């Protein structure tokens, strides 16, 4: 028997008393083991809590450090400006997104369109209903001549809206007079792929959308190339497709869906020309600006150029062309990863990682009002000033919000900190640079994976460059899991409060799934979270679950084509989500189609609750046209198979009913007017 810790040969029990003693001894041993296990569990819980506390303390210390650094940088910048104002004025110190100063003809044009007393006077007196009008007006003479003539005006004339308008009309041409209408040479009235759509009504609708390409096509006049100092337009060699309405130039992330739509319509040469101009721009200035005007040079937009090249390469399979553009694609990636731009941040290492952990944020270089939204930005600052905020901080946050493409959303406002109820915060609380966005990092993960793929294609196999980008993508995915995963989905992270955002956004799901990211718990958990999120409404996926009452256009009840397209594309990549993807595709197209029937237009955004109603809210009137809406709709119209047979239709119908139930339960409907409508049979 066992006696203490000594082992003796086991002998047969001589009587019942020995057996009882043995049993008592074994029970004592079991109790001791259980007690020891419980102590170990308690110790492990204490260690875990200590580790979490240390990590949280490190995060808080890093936040304090960043705040101190921001204060130091601002004081240094302020000191430099105070000491050398005259030198800086003469040098046209307008900073581009790369951190470098504008020079040459761009700087000459920027002296009128991006800063100066004439811009301030015209915008402050609001002689145009839309701030964008003036900065889109070509000059009749060189900027130096116009500045000289403006300097001759009396203070009375400058303060008189009518007289100032006369001056502008004398020296400037109408907005948009720097381009000619352009019909793409490869336009086809009946593209082969569209002619294969089975439903006659949907086929006719797709052909109508296709006919919009020539109405949105523009090409710069020769004078834009010969006298760039007189134009805010950035010269482009090829013709382009613009969004429409007030948007008279090409916009960066919009163009991804435009290119996809052009490919569907067999307009490959047009798509190639558009992409070539963007790639060439990276070669010239180091990045792709927000849009095709000099006042957009302070910022970029979601980096989808690599994805555009991939769409064209899928069709052409031209490895020589791919090899030619690859260096500029890497140059754009370096722009986003350059710590000097402030768009890449290093985070404390979580999860036992030995590698440095980096993620990206949106951060414009502008610390003054946006020229194209001058009045709106000044009004916002006046409200922010009452909150004790500095002008440079507010203006940079606004411009950075525009860089996100989500201008504007409660994602960037105080709503996301948990200190205000969703949808109630004012734009004056915007703090974009202190939000780590899920969508930006998911897109950059896709950039890294695609660059690795391109290097394998060009080199016909694995190589050092492809391995480098694969390693970068793997590290980003791990860092996103550590910092942006919120239990059952990704979520933006608020650096300012050291916690995940309280705003539920479609970008939490659409961008990661589109990029092939499903988090540490897998795609099934993410999809189930999506179904419970309150985002899936009757007419598509809402932008967020926060209804801002129209103050911000990237919130409920608005729904946008890019996010719905990304979400459907992402679900298409998964197993077991086909019926849900079909349902979302059907409801989104149905909403586009009904609205088109009622209004005769394709719109920038839509109401996700009421079929046939376009979206509203934000800084400007709702626009029609509309480039990325057309491209996304065309891609979804040829998505195969959608509703191929009766059995599949029943599956889609079931998912549609699930969407209805979840939408009616969600806070998004409960907080506002109940907009219930029947889900009639959609398109096929």
N, C-alpha and C positions, 0 to 999 in steps of 0.2 A: 504493500500500500504506500501512498504518498504521505510523507511526514514532513511538513514544512516545505523546504525547497530541495530536500534530499530525495533521490530516486532510489527505491528498493525494489527488489523483485516482487512481482505481484503474486500473492499467495491466496489460495482459496479461503473464503470467509469461514471462520470456525463456528460463528453463531450469528444470530440476528443483530446483536449489539455491535459487532464489528461492521456489519453492513450499514447500520444507521449512522455510525460514526463516519464512515466513508462518504455517505450521501451528504451529511452535514458539511463535511470538508469541501466537497465539490460545489455545494451551493455557495459557500463562502468564497471559493475561487471565482465562480461566475459573477457574484456580486462585486468582487474586487475588479474584475475585468470590465464590467458595466460601468462602475464608478470611474475607472480610468478612461474609458471611452468618452463618457460624458464630460470629464475634465478636458480631454483633448479637443472635443467639439467646442467647448466654451473658449478654450485657448485660441482655436482657429478662428472663431467668430470675433474675438477681440483683435487678433492680428489683422483679419480682413477689414474690420472697422477702422483700425489704425491706418492701414494702407489707403483705404478710401479717403480717410481724413487728410492724410498726407497729400494724396493726389488733388483733393479739392483745395487744400491750402496752397499747393503749388500753382493751381489754376488761378486762385485769387491773387497770389503774389505776382504772377505773370500779367494779370489784368492791370494791377497797380503799376507795374513796371511800364506796360504799354502806355498807360495814361500819362505817366511822368515823361516818357519819351516823346509823346505827342505834344506835351506842354513845352518841352525843350525845343523840339523842332519848330513849333509855332513861334516861340520867342526868338529863335535864331532867324527864321524867315522874316519876322517882323522887323528885327534889327537890321538885316540886310536891306530890306525895302526902305527903311527910314534913312539909312546912311547913303544909299545910292539911287534914289528915286529918279534923278535926272538921267543917269546912265542907263538904267533899266528901261525908262520910257523910250529913249532913243533906240534901244536894242529890240524893241517890240517883244517883251518878255512873256509871250504867250506859250504856255507849256503844253506839249502834246502828251499823249498817253504814255509814251516811252520815257518821259522825263526830260526830253530834249526840247530846245526852244524852236519855235517856227522861224524859218529864215526865207530869204528870197521873195519871190512873188507871192507865196502863201502868206508870209508875214505882212506884205504890203496890203493884200486884200483883207487880212485879219484886222488891220488897223481901223477898218470901217465896220466890218461885220461882227467882230468879236469883242471889241472894247472901244473906248473913246467917248468924247462928249456928244458926237452926233448920234451914236447908237443909244446912249442914255437918254438924250432929249426925245428922240422919236418914240422910244418904247415907254418912257415915263408919261408922256402926254397921250399915249394910247391913240395915235392917229390912225392905227389899223386895228380892227377887231381882233385879229390873230397876230400875236407877236412874231410868228414865223414869216409873215408876209414881207416885212422890210428886209430881213436878212437873206431872202431869196430873190431880191431885185438886182439885176446886173447894173453896173455903173456905166454911164455914158462917157465918162472920162476917167483918167487914172486917179487912184485914191488921194494922191498928194494934192492934185488940183481941187478935188472936192473938199478936202480938209481946209485948204486955203480959202475957198469961197465960203465955207461954213463959218470960218473964223471972222469973216467980214460982217456977219449978221449981228444986229443989235440984240441985246438981251430981251427986248420986247418981242422981236420977231421969233426968237428961239422959244419963248414961252407962249406964243400964240399958235394953237394947233392948226389953224387954217393956213397961216403963213409958212409954218414949218412943212406942212403937206405940199404947198406950192414948191418949196425948195426941193423936196424929195422928188416930186414929179419932174422938175427941171433937170435933175442930175441922174436920175435912175429910170430904168425901164421896168415894165410890169413884172411881177413875180413869175418865174418859170420861163422867161423869155430867153433863156440860155440853151434851150434844146428844141429840136424838131420832133414831130411825131414820126414814128418808125414802125414799119411793118416787117417783122422778122422774115428774112428771105426763105426760110425753110418752113414757114407756116403752111399747114394743110387744113382744109375745111373739114375733112373726114379722116382723122388719124386712124390707122388700122386697128389699134387696140381699143379705141372707143367704139368702133363699129362692131366689136364683138360682145358688147354689153347686151344681155338677153332681153331685159325689160325695155320695150320701145320707148316708154315715157322717160326712163332714166337715161337711155341712150340719147334721146333728143336733148335732154337737159345737159348732158355732158358735152354735146356738140355746141350748145349755146355758150357754156363756160369756155370752151376752147376758143370761140370767136372773140372772147374778151382780150386775148393776148395782144392783138394789134392795137387795141384801145389803150393798153397800158405800156406799150412800147415807146421808148424815147431814145434819141441819140443826140449827143452834145453837138452844138454848132461849132464850126471850125474856130470861131473867135475864142471859145473857151480854151482851146489849145494854144492859140497864138497870143492871147492877152489874158492869161490867168489872173493877173493882178486886179482885173475888173469884175471878177466873178467869185461867188461863194461856192460854186460847183467845183468839185474835184474832177479834173479831166479823166474821162474814160475812153479808151480806144474803140470799144465795141458798143453796139446798141444794148439796151438793158430793159428789163421789165420792172416797173415801179409798183408800189402798193396801190396808189390811186388817191384821189381827193387832194388834201393838203400836202400829202407826201409825194413831192415831185422828183424825188431822187431814190436811188436804190438803198435799201437798209440791209444791214449785215445778216442777222439771223432770219429775217423774213425770207431771204434769198434761198435758203435751204429748201423750203417747201415750194418756192417758185421753180427752182431747178428740177425738183422731183416731178412737178406737174408738167414741165416742158418735156422731160424725158418720156413721160406717159404719152404725150401728144406727138412723139417722134420728131421733136425739134432739138435734135442733138447739137447741131452747130450753134444754135442760139445759147443753149445751156453751156457749151464749152466756152463761148466768148465771154459770157458773164463770169464764169469761174476763173477764166484766165485773167480778167481784169482785177479780180480780188487777189489772186495769187501775185500778180505783178505789183499791186499796191503794197503787199507785205515786203516785197523786195525793195521798194522805194522808201517806205517810211517805217517798216518794222512791225506793222500790225494792220489789222482791218478795222477801220473806224466804224463807229455806230452807224453812220450813213454817209452819203456822198457829198457832204458839204464841209467846208473848213471849220465851221463851228462845232462839228462832231469830232474833231481831232483830239479832244481831251480824253476820249474814252473809246472803248470797243463795245462789243456785245457778246452774248454766248458764242464761244468759238466753234462754229459749225463748218468752217471752210474745209477741213479734212474730210468731214462727212460728205460735203458736196463733191469733192474730187472723187470720192469712192463711188458715188452715184453715177458719175460720168464714166469712170473706169469700168464699172460693171458692164456698160454697153459697148465701149470702144475696145477694151482690153489692149490699149496702146501702152506698152511698157516703156517705150522711149519717152513718150510724153509724161508718163508718171515719174520717170527718173529726173526729168527736167524740172518738175514742180516740187519734188520732194524736199530740196534744200529750203525753199521758202515756207513749206508747211512746218518744217522743224524750226525755222526762224520764228514763226508765229507762236509755236509751243514755248520757245525760249522766252518770248515776251511775257507770257502768262506766268512762267516759272522764275522770272528774274526778281529777286527780293527787293531790288531798288525801286521797282514799280509799286511796291506795297500790295500787290495782288496775291502774293504767296506768303503765308504765315507759318511759322514753326510753332508747334503745339507741344505741351508737356507729354512725355511718353507714357501711354497707358497700356494696360494689359501685358506688362512685362516685356514690351518691345525694346530691343536693343538698337533699332534703327531710329533715326530722326523722323519725326512725323510732321508732314507738311499737308496743308490743304489750302484752297484758294478762296478769295473773297472778291467782290466787286469794289473797285476803288478808282474813281476818276481823279485826274490831276487838277480839275477846275475848283477854284475857291471863290468864284464870282457867279453872278446869275447866268444861267444858260441864255445865250443870245436869242434862241428861238422860242424861249419861254420866259423872257426877261421879267415881264410884269407879274406873272404867276409866281416866280421865285422870290421876287421882292416882297410880294404880299405874304408869302409863307414865312419869310424871315422876320417880318414885322411881328407875326404871332409868336415865332420862336424866340424872339428877343425878350418877350415878356417872361419866357421860361428861363432866362439867363444864359441863352446859347450864343456862341460867337458866330459872326456871319460866315467866316471861312468854313466852319464845321457844318453849318446848315447847307450852304451851297454845294459843298463837296458831297454831302449825303444825297442831295437831290440829283446831282449829276451821276453819282454812282448808282442810284436807283434806276436812272435811264439806261445805264450800261447793262443792267440786269435784263432789260427788255420788259420787265414787270414795272412799268412806271405808270401808276404807283400801286402798292399793295400793302395791306396790313402786315405782311411778312417783314417789312422794314420799319414799321411804326412801333409805338409803345405797346400796342396790342400784343405783340409777340413776347413781351417780357413777363406777362402775367400781372402787370401792375394796372392794366386797364382791361375792361371787358372787350372781347373781340368785336371789332367794328365800330368802336366808340372813340378811338384815339384820333387826334388831329394830325394832319400832315406835318405840322411843325415839330412833331416828335420823331421825325424820320432819322434813322441812324444806320443806314445801309452797311457802312464799313465795319460794323461790329456784329454782322450776321455772317455765319459760315453757311452758304447755301448748298442744299443737296443737289439741285439741278446743275449748277456750275461744275461741281466736282464729279458728278456722274458723266457730264459731257467731256470733261478733261480725261476721265478714265477711258472713254471711247476714243478720244484723240490718241492716247498712248497705245491702246490696243491696235488701232488702225495704222499708226506709224510703224508699229512692229510688223504688221501684215504687209504694208507697202515695201518695207525693206526686204522681207522674204521674197516678195514678188520680183523686185528689181534684181536681187542677187540669186534668184532661183534656189532659195533654200535658207536655212537658219544662218544667222551671222551675228557678229558682235552688236551691231546697231539694233537689230530686232530683239535681241536678248535684253539690251539696256531698257528699251521701252516696255517690254513685258514685265521686267522687274519693277519699273516705275508704276505700272498699272497695278501690279500685285500689292505694292506698298500702299498705294492710294486706297485700294479696296480695304485693306486692313485698317488703315487710319479712319476711313469712313465708318467701318464697323465699330471702332472704338469711340468715336466722337459724335457721329451722326445717327447711330442706331438708337431708337427710343422704345425698345421692347418688342414691338411687332411691325415696325416700319421705320424707314429713315425719317428724320425730321431736321429742319434747320437748327443750328446751334447759335445761341445768343451769347457772344463773348462778354457783353456788358453785364449780364446777370449770372453767367456761369451755368446755364441750363439750356435744355432744349426749348425751342419756341413753342408757345401755346397755340400757335396758328396751324391748323391742319390745311395743307395745300396739296393740290393735285400733282405738283412738282415733286412731292415726297415719294410718289409712286411712279409717275409717268417716265421721268428721266432715268431713274435707276433701272427700271425694267427695260426701257429702250436700249440702254447701254449694256444690258446683260448682268446687272447686279441684283442680287436678291437677299443680301444681308446674311448675318451669321445663322439665322434660323430657317432659311430657305424660302423659296417662292410661294409655297402653299400658305405660310404664315402671312406673307405680304399681301397675297390676293385676298385672304380672309379679312385682313385688316382693311383693305380697300373697300370691300363690300360693307363693312361696318362704319366706314369713315364719315358717312353723310355727304360725300362728294358726288356720288352717282345719283343724278337727278333725272327727271323725266325726259329731258331733251339733250342729254349729254353730261359730261363730267364738269362740275362747277370748278371755278378757279381756286377758291378756298371755301371754307364753311362759315366765313365771317361776312356778314352783310354790312357794308360801311355806309349804306344809305346813299350811294352814288358818289361819295367823296373820292373813292379810289376805284379805277376801272378794272384792276386785276383782283377783284374780289367778287363774292356772290352779289347778285345772281348771274353775273357775266360768265360765259364760257367761251374759250378761244380755240381756234383750229389747231395751232401747234401742239398744245397740251393734249387735246383729244386724239390727235394723230399719233403722238408719241406713245400715249397710253395704249392705244389699239395695237400699234407696232410691237410694243413690249409684251403685251399679252399673247400676241401671235407667236412669240418665241418660246412660250412655255407649253408644257404638256397639260392637258386637261382644262384649258381656259378658252378653248375655241368658241364655245357657245356664248360665253360672256363677252369675248371680243366681237363676235357677230352682233350681239345685242347692242353694244355701244356704237358700233359702226352704223347699224341700222338707224338707231335713234338720232345720232348726230347728222347723218345725211338727210333724214326725214325733216329735221328742224331747218337745215339749210334750204331744202327744197321748198318747204311750205313758205318760208320767209321770202324766197325768191319769187314764188307765185304771187304773193301778196304785195311785194314792193317793186319787183322787177330788177332787184340788185342782189349782188353777193356782198355781204357785210364784213366789217372788221371783227365784230364780236356779236354774240347772240345771248339771249336770255335762256338759261338752261331749264326754266320751269314752264314757260309758255311757248308752245309751238308757234312759229311765224312771227316772233317778236325779236327784233335785234337788240343788242346790248346798248348800254348808256353809261354815263358817268365819266369822271376824269377831267382833264384839263381842256379838252377840245370837244367839238361836236362829233358825233359818230360819223365814221367815214365809210364810203362804199368803194367798190372796185373789184375784188380786193385781192391783191397778189397771193398772199399765203393761204387765204381761205380757198381760192380757186385751185391752187396746187394740191392742197390737202384733200379737197373734195374729189378731184380727179383721181388721185391715188386710191382713195377708198372706193370709188365707183368701179375700179378695175381690180379691186382686191378679190382674189379667188382662192377657194370658193367661199361665198358669203352665205347665201341660203340656197343650197344646192338641191335639197329634196324635202319632202314633207316631214320625215322623221327629224331632220335637223331643225326645221321650222318650229316643231314642238319644243325642242330643247331651247331655242332662242326665246320662245314665248314664255317658258318657265323662268328663264333668267330675267326677262323683262318684268314679270310680275314681282320677282325678288327685288329688282331695282325700285319699283314703285313703292313696295313696302318700306324699304330702307329710307327712301327719299322722304316719305311722309312721316317717318319716325324722327328724322334728323332735325337738329336744331336749326338748320338752315331754313326749313319751312316753318318751324314753330315760332321763330322770332319775327317773321314778316307775314304779310297777307298770304293766306293759303291759296296757292295757284294750282288747283287740281285740274287735271285734264285727262281725258281717256287716251290710252296708248293705242291708237288705231294702227291697223296693219301698215307696216312701213314699206320701204323700197326693197327691190330685189333685182 
